[in-house]
Amino acid sequence: PPMTVEFKDIRVRHLPETFGTAERLFNGENTEGWTYSNDNQKDTWSVVDGVLQTTGRPAGYVRTTEDFTNYVLKLQMKHVQPGNSGVLLRKVGPDKVWPRSIESQGQSGSMGDIWNIDNFPMEVDPDRTSGRRTQKMHESNENPIGEWNDYEITLDGTELEIKVNGLVQNRASEVWETPGKICLQSE
């Protein structure tokens, strides 16, 4: 069935060159600074009461128009009902479902998992990895459906760290350090 996922308070702090104030990636009014992965996404995404929403259908994403390499990305994310989404990191190459990137999973119950999309170079814990998925280190610490979760993703050089509600849930090393887009999934 169709689902709704909401995002708000999306910020990025560049590392290591400008450890300064975080810049807003989402202004709470429109998708300025973002673009759609394809024209079908235009009806999937909307801004309502300062919140960026997606219905999840059709599959795709919105992405930053700017490239980012090293940063701390903080955002809040909630599911209105159980569903799937995520944050794609260092997306490179053409827009497609799904582009070469690292997925910081946003599926309800699985926040903090890592999905490797299109053989993105990185090292993950082999004991928690099956195929492209690296499971989070701890049981889910997500808030109940309908409540906001804090998601903090740090890409510092070749190191990736993912926190859900303040708890480190996953790490990767030897991550390909390349400029890329930040994407929010509609899935």
VENBEL-V296288 format. One record per backbone hydrogen bond with DSSP energy under -0.5 kcal/mol. NH is the residue of the N-H (numbers start at 1). CO is the residue of the C=O. If there is no record, write none. Layout:
NH_CO, NH_CO
This chain:
3_55, 5_54, 6_78, 7_52, 8_76, 11_9, 11_74, 12_23, 13_72, 15_70, 19_16, 20_18, 23_12, 25_10, 26_10, 27_30, 34_31, 35_63, 37_61, 41_38, 42_39, 43_40, 44_41, 45_41, 46_53, 48_46, 48_51, 51_48, 52_7, 53_46, 53_51, 54_5, 55_44, 60_186, 62_184, 63_35, 64_182, 65_33, 68_180, 71_155, 72_13, 73_71, 73_153, 74_11, 74_72, 75_151, 76_8, 77_149, 78_6, 80_4, 81_4, 87_104, 88_183, 89_102, 91_181, 92_100, 98_96, 99_96, 100_92, 101_117, 102_89, 103_115, 104_87, 104_102, 105_103, 105_113, 106_85, 108_83, 110_107, 112_105, 113_110, 114_134, 115_103, 116_132, 117_101, 117_115, 118_116, 123_173, 126_124, 128_125, 129_126, 130_133, 133_130, 134_114, 135_128, 135_133, 137_169, 146_79, 147_144, 149_77, 151_75, 151_149, 152_163, 153_73, 154_161, 155_71, 155_153, 156_154, 156_159, 157_155, 159_156, 160_172, 161_154, 162_170, 163_152, 164_167, 165_150, 167_164, 169_162, 169_167, 170_162, 172_160, 173_123, 175_158, 176_121, 178_176, 180_68, 181_91, 183_88, 184_62, 185_86, 186_60, 187_84, 187_185
